[in-house]
Amino acid sequence: MSDIKMTAEIRTDYDCEVVGLPSEMWAECVMKIQDSDDFHFEIIAEKRPVIHIVIGDVQWKGTIEGLKQQLKDKA
């Protein structure tokens, strides 16, 4: 059996909740927003985890450290 390197959770305001979704290497989430762009989030569980974010036709890909630094720079 493969090693579980991460788990995923999702909750909504309709009291829907899914927890403990296992993943060995990657996980993704797609939020389809009515009358707006879809939001797609993917994470790859490597030694330095990689994040890929897509909103409509705009995307960003980098490490968790890189995203944290970008958010700090914008604050």
N, C-alpha and C positions, 0 to 999 in steps of 0.2 A: 504494500500500500504506500502511496505517496505521502510526503509530509505536508501537513496543512501549514502554510506560512502566513495566512491571514484569513480573517472572516469578515463578512459584510453584513450590514444591517440597513433596513429601510423602514421608515415610518411615515404615515400620512395623517392628515387631520380627520380622516374618516375612521380613526382608531384601527387602522390596518397596520400590522407590524410583522416583519420577517427578520429574524435574527439568526446568526450563526451559520450563514451560507459559507461553506468552506471553499478555499482556493489554494492551489499549490503555486501557481505562477502569475495569474492575472485575474482581474475582475473588471467589469464595466457596468455602467448604469446609464440608461438613456431616459431622459424626461421629455415627453412630448407635450409641449405647451400649446394649448389652443390659441390660434391666431398669432403665433409667435415662433421664433426659432427653437428647434430642439436643442437640448443641452445634453451633451454626451461626455461622460467622465470615465476614464480608464486608468487603472494603476497596475503596474507590473512589479511584482515582488522580487526585485533583484537585491544585491548587496546594497546598492544605492537606488532605492525605488524610483521608478520613472512614472510620471503622471502625464496623461494626454487629455486635454480639455478641448472640446469642440462646441462652439455655439454658432449655429448657422454655418456661414462660410469662413468664420474666424476660428483659428486654432492655435494652441500653444502646447509644446511638449518639452519636458525637462525633468529635472530631479525634484524631489520634495524640498531639498535645500534651496534650489534655484527659485521655486515658487514662493517659499517663505521669504527669501531675500527680496523678491519683486514686490511682495505685499508690504514688507517693511519700508521699502523705498517709496511706496505710494502713500504711506500713512503720514 
